[in-house]
């Protein structure tokens, strides 16, 4: 489970807006949020940069 949905909403971005910032489709963001797609490390880093968060903030499970 990840916190992408939470951080995306905190930044007031739609799935489409975030997708455009990181150069993927809206469907890819949706799949990541629903834990149906395992993104590459590069994509994870780009998402974190776009949201002003760290990898641990969004993708680390406790």
N, C-alpha and C positions, 0 to 999 in steps of 0.2 A: 504494500500500500504506500502511496506517496501523497504529498500535500500540495500537488500542483494546482488543483482546483481552488483550494484555500488561498494560495498565494496569488493566483491569477485574479481572483475576485477582490483580494485586498488591494491589488494594483488597478482595479477597475478596468480590466481588459476582458473582452469577449474572447472566445476560443479563436475566432477568425483573426482578431487583432494580434493576439500572441503568435499565432501561426505565421502571419505575415512578417512579424519581427524576427522570427527565427527561420524563415524560408522553408516551411513545411505546410502541408494541407491542414485545414481545420479538423479533418477526420483523424489525422495523426495525433493532434492535441487531445481530442476526445478519447482515443484509444489509450493514450498514456494515462489520462486521468482515471480511466476505468480499469487500469491494470491489465489491458489486453495487448499491450505492445511494450516491448523492452527497448527503450531508446538507446542509441549509441552514446558513449561518453561525451563526444563532441556536441551532440544535440542537447544533452543534459546541461553541459556548461553554457551553451548559448541560451537556453531557457533561464538558467539562473542569472546570467548577466542581464537579460531582458527584464527580469523581475526584481533585481537588486537583492538576491538571496544567495545563499551558499548551497553547495551540493547536499551538505548535511541537513540544512533547513528543509529542503523539498524531498530529497530522495532517501534519507537515512531512516531505517526502521529501528525502533527501540524494542 
